[in-house]
Amino acid sequence: MPARKPKNTWALVLSGALAALLVAGTVALDEIYAPIAGVIRAAAVLGYLGVFVATLSSNYVRELTRFFGRRFVQVHHFVSVTALAALAIHAASVAWNWRSPGVLLPSRDTPQALALWFLAISSLAAVLRAAIGRNWRVVHWLNYAAFLIGTWHAQNLGTNFQHLGVRIVSGLMAVAVVGLFIWKRVRTRRARK
C-alpha cells in the first residue's frame, strides 16, 4: 500500500495562526501590568484551546486522517504536545511570578495544579500504551477531568475569562467535552452489544 501523501498542511498552519490571533485578541482585552502577565495569560488560553481541540479530535479519527493524509495520532499528538507545552509555560510562569514552585503542586490552595498533572499522566499513558495495554484509554480519560478543572480555574482566576463572552464560550466548551465523553461511552457500549 503506498504511503499517504501529506495534504492540507495549510489547514494546520491556518488553524495555528487563527489560534494565535484569538489568544492575542483575548489577552489584549485587558491591561497587562507586566510582560510575565502576558505570557501567563497567552500560554493559558493557547493551552486551554489546544486541550479542547485535542479532546474533540479524538471523535473524528477517520475524517482527520483523510483530510491531512497522515495518521491521526500524528496530528492529534502535535496539538496535544503543543497544548501541554503551553500549559507548562503557563504554570512555570505563574510559579516564577509568585516566586513559589509550590503552586505547581495540588493542594487545598492550588487544586487547579491537578489539571496539569492529569494532562501529564494522560500523555504518559498514551506514550506507554503498549506497556499499559488496553487500559491506557481509561488513564487517557484524565484529559476530560483536566479540561473541566481547567475551565473551573479559568472561570474563577483567569483575568481574560472574566469577560461575559469568554465565560459563555468556555462554559459551552466544557458542556461539549462532557457531552462528547458521554456520547462516546454510550456509542462504544452499543457497539459491543
NORMOUR-V764099 format. One record per backbone hydrogen bond with DSSP energy under -0.5 kcal/mol. NH is the residue of the N-H (numbers start at 0). CO is the residue of the C=O. E is the energy in kcal/mol with one decimal. If there is no record, write none. Layout:
NH|CO|E + NH|CO|E
//
This chain:
5|3|-0.6 + 6|67|-2.0 + 10|7|-1.3 + 11|7|-0.7 + 11|8|-0.6 + 12|8|-1.9 + 13|9|-3.2 + 14|10|-2.6 + 15|11|-2.5 + 16|12|-2.4 + 17|13|-2.7 + 18|14|-2.5 + 19|15|-2.3 + 20|16|-2.3 + 21|17|-2.7 + 22|18|-2.7 + 23|19|-2.7 + 24|20|-2.8 + 25|21|-2.5 + 26|22|-2.8 + 27|23|-2.2 + 28|24|-0.5 + 28|25|-1.0 + 29|26|-1.2 + 32|30|-0.6 + 36|33|-1.1 + 37|33|-1.2 + 38|34|-1.9 + 39|35|-2.6 + 40|36|-2.4 + 41|37|-2.8 + 42|38|-2.5 + 43|39|-1.8 + 44|40|-2.6 + 45|41|-2.5 + 46|42|-2.5 + 47|43|-2.5 + 48|44|-2.5 + 49|45|-2.3 + 50|46|-2.4 + 51|47|-1.9 + 52|48|-2.6 + 53|49|-2.8 + 54|50|-2.2 + 55|51|-2.5 + 56|52|-2.6 + 57|53|-0.9 + 57|54|-0.5 + 58|55|-2.0 + 59|56|-2.2 + 63|59|-2.5 + 64|60|-2.2 + 65|61|-2.5 + 66|62|-2.6 + 67|63|-2.6 + 68|64|-1.7 + 69|64|-0.5 + 73|70|-0.9 + 74|70|-1.2 + 75|71|-3.1 + 76|72|-2.8 + 77|73|-1.6 + 78|74|-2.0 + 79|75|-2.7 + 80|76|-3.0 + 81|77|-1.9 + 82|78|-2.4 + 83|79|-2.7 + 84|80|-2.6 + 85|81|-2.3 + 86|82|-2.5 + 87|83|-2.2 + 88|84|-2.3 + 89|85|-2.3 + 90|86|-2.7 + 91|87|-2.8 + 92|88|-2.5 + 93|89|-2.2 + 94|90|-2.5 + 95|91|-2.5 + 96|92|-2.8 + 97|93|-2.6 + 98|94|-0.8 + 99|94|-2.1 + 102|99|-1.3 + 103|100|-1.8 + 104|101|-1.6 + 112|109|-1.3 + 113|110|-1.7 + 114|111|-1.3 + 115|111|-0.7 + 116|112|-1.6 + 117|113|-2.8 + 118|114|-2.3 + 119|115|-2.2 + 120|116|-2.7 + 121|117|-2.6 + 122|118|-2.4 + 123|119|-2.3 + 124|120|-2.3 + 125|121|-1.7 + 126|122|-2.0 + 127|123|-2.4 + 128|125|-1.0 + 130|127|-0.6 + 131|127|-2.5 + 132|128|-2.4 + 135|132|-1.8 + 136|133|-1.2 + 137|134|-0.5 + 138|134|-1.5 + 139|135|-2.2 + 140|136|-1.0 + 140|137|-0.6 + 141|138|-1.8 + 142|139|-1.8 + 143|140|-1.4 + 144|140|-1.1 + 145|141|-2.9 + 146|142|-2.3 + 147|143|-2.0 + 148|144|-2.6 + 149|145|-2.8 + 150|146|-2.3 + 151|147|-2.4 + 152|148|-2.8 + 153|149|-2.8 + 154|150|-2.8 + 155|151|-1.9 + 156|152|-3.0 + 157|152|-0.8 + 157|153|-1.3 + 161|158|-1.5 + 162|159|-1.1 + 166|162|-2.5 + 167|163|-2.5 + 168|164|-2.3 + 169|165|-2.6 + 170|166|-2.2 + 171|167|-2.5 + 172|168|-2.3 + 173|169|-2.1 + 174|170|-2.1 + 175|171|-2.4 + 176|172|-2.3 + 177|173|-2.3 + 178|174|-2.8 + 179|175|-2.5 + 180|176|-2.2 + 181|177|-2.3 + 182|178|-2.8 + 183|179|-2.7 + 184|180|-1.9 + 185|181|-2.5 + 186|182|-2.7 + 187|183|-2.4 + 188|184|-2.3 + 189|185|-2.4 + 190|186|-2.1 + 191|187|-1.8 + 192|188|-1.5
//
